[in-house]
Amino acid sequence: MGVSVSTRVSRLGNYYAGAWHASSASEFLPVIDPASEDVLAEVPMSSESESAAVIEAAAAAFPEWRRTPPEDRIQYLFKLKDLLERNLEDLARQITLENGKTLAEARAELRRGIENVEVACGIPTLMQGFNLEDVARGIDEMMIRQPLGVVAAITPFNFPAMIPLWFLPYAIACGNTFILKPSEKVPLTMQRLFQLAEELHLPSGCSTFSMAANKLWTPCSLIRKFAA
């Protein structure tokens, strides 16, 4: 069975503050179809100022999102699961196109990603703390779990959808704001997911997509936790 996906975007942009922004980068890298060696798109090596705009948008969204009750935050994840189920075939074909794995493997990868969204829907229970009276004489113990702030994931090429979905649903369900920097070799699957996810109407800045160079993220004090 042949695999055919229409790639309309010739150059990727960055998604932050609730909108797509064209990059002002002067350097671009090609996204190559490993089967045909055709160029599918071009990835901008976004500048330091562009990465700063992404981070600042995520940081600005954090205080309000962090105070949103977990029961309200996970409503977006129920919608995300439905979105992934409805678009599974489209996303699987995009994975095959840019990554080269078989369509069956791409579908299985997405299924594992959807399972993580399902688990993250349990955050109102999973995130609960505990307390213990008289842990020592006259001392009571209490433990609570709180969001960190802006968190970011720099993900590899081998699982274009599954690995980002190891992080995105948990990050936002726990009250963090999230930045995804996918591999420049396979960015189109997550670009497509972010395009589809606009219908979720997540609050602006809660989830962002950037193609800035990896070295621009690590020195930033506004990012509280990295996964790479």
SVG drawing of the C-alpha trace seen along z (x, -y; Angstrom):
<svg xmlns="http://www.w3.org/2000/svg" viewBox="-13 -39 37 42">
<polyline fill="none" stroke="black" stroke-width="0.4" points="0.0,0.0 1.5,-3.4 1.8,-6.2 0.9,-9.7 0.7,-12.8 0.3,-16.4 2.8,-18.7 1.6,-22.2 4.1,-24.1 7.4,-24.7 9.0,-26.3 8.1,-25.5 7.3,-28.3 7.2,-28.5 4.0,-28.2 3.7,-30.4 1.2,-32.8 -1.6,-31.0 -0.4,-31.6 2.0,-30.5 4.9,-32.9 7.2,-32.8 10.8,-32.6 13.3,-35.3 16.1,-32.8 18.6,-33.0 19.6,-29.3 17.3,-26.4 17.8,-22.6 15.9,-20.3 13.4,-17.6 14.2,-14.6 11.8,-11.8 14.1,-8.7 12.4,-6.7 12.6,-9.1 15.2,-11.6 12.7,-14.3 12.8,-17.5 9.5,-17.6 10.0,-21.0 12.6,-23.3 13.3,-23.8 14.4,-27.3 17.4,-27.5 15.5,-30.0 17.4,-32.8 18.0,-33.5 15.4,-36.3 12.8,-33.9 13.6,-31.3 13.3,-34.0 9.8,-35.0 8.7,-31.3 10.0,-31.0 8.5,-34.3 5.1,-33.3 5.2,-30.1 6.4,-31.9 3.6,-34.5 1.0,-31.8 2.2,-29.8 0.7,-31.8 -2.9,-31.5 -2.5,-27.9 -0.9,-26.8 -4.0,-28.0 -6.4,-26.2 -7.8,-23.2 -6.5,-19.8 -10.1,-18.7 -10.3,-21.6 -6.9,-21.1 -7.6,-17.5 -10.7,-18.4 -8.3,-19.5 -6.6,-16.1 -9.9,-14.3 -10.3,-16.4 -6.7,-15.7 -7.3,-11.9 -10.4,-12.3 -8.4,-14.5 -5.6,-11.9 -8.1,-9.0 -9.9,-10.9 -6.6,-11.8 -4.6,-8.7 -4.3,-7.6 -3.3,-11.1 -0.6,-11.4 0.6,-7.8 1.1,-8.5 3.0,-11.7 5.3,-9.6 6.0,-7.1 6.7,-9.9 9.3,-11.7 10.7,-8.9 10.6,-5.9 9.0,-3.4 6.2,-1.2 2.7,-2.4 1.9,0.4 4.8,-0.8 3.6,-4.4 0.1,-3.4 1.5,-1.5 3.7,-4.5 0.6,-6.7 -1.3,-4.2 1.4,-4.2 1.3,-8.0 -2.5,-8.0 -2.1,-5.7 0.0,-8.4 -2.7,-11.0 -5.2,-8.5 -2.9,-8.1 -2.4,-11.8 -6.2,-12.2 -5.8,-10.7 -3.7,-13.5 -6.3,-14.7 -5.7,-11.5 -2.0,-10.9 -1.0,-14.3 -2.5,-14.1 -0.1,-14.4 -0.4,-12.9 -0.1,-13.7 0.9,-11.8 0.0,-12.9 2.8,-12.5 5.5,-11.4 7.6,-12.3 6.5,-13.5 4.6,-16.7 5.4,-16.8 2.9,-16.2 4.1,-15.7 2.4,-16.9 3.5,-16.5 2.0,-18.3 2.9,-18.1 3.1,-21.4 3.8,-22.4 7.4,-23.6 6.8,-26.3 8.0,-26.2 9.2,-22.8 10.7,-21.8 11.4,-18.6 14.0,-18.2 13.0,-15.0 14.8,-12.6 14.1,-11.5 13.2,-7.8 9.7,-8.3 8.3,-11.6 5.0,-11.3 5.4,-8.9 8.3,-10.6 6.7,-14.1 3.5,-12.5 5.6,-11.1 5.9,-14.7 3.2,-17.0 0.1,-15.6 1.7,-15.1 3.3,-18.6 0.1,-20.5 -2.0,-18.2 0.3,-19.0 -0.1,-22.7 3.2,-23.4 3.5,-25.2 5.3,-23.2 7.8,-23.9 8.4,-21.2 11.5,-21.3 11.2,-18.2 14.1,-16.8 14.9,-18.9 14.9,-15.6 11.2,-14.8 9.3,-17.9 6.3,-17.6 4.3,-15.1 4.3,-17.3 3.8,-20.4 0.6,-18.7 -0.5,-17.7 -0.1,-21.3 -2.1,-22.5 -4.8,-20.1 -4.6,-20.9 -5.6,-24.5 -9.2,-23.3 -8.7,-22.4 -8.5,-26.1 -5.8,-25.6 -5.0,-28.9 -2.4,-30.9 1.1,-29.9 0.3,-26.7 1.8,-24.5 4.4,-25.8 6.4,-24.5 9.8,-25.8 12.6,-25.0 15.3,-27.0 18.7,-25.4 19.2,-23.1 22.0,-25.2 19.7,-28.2 17.5,-26.4 19.9,-25.2 21.2,-28.5 17.6,-29.9 16.7,-30.3 13.0,-30.6 12.9,-26.9 12.6,-24.9 13.1,-21.4 14.4,-19.8 13.9,-16.4 16.3,-15.7"/>
</svg>
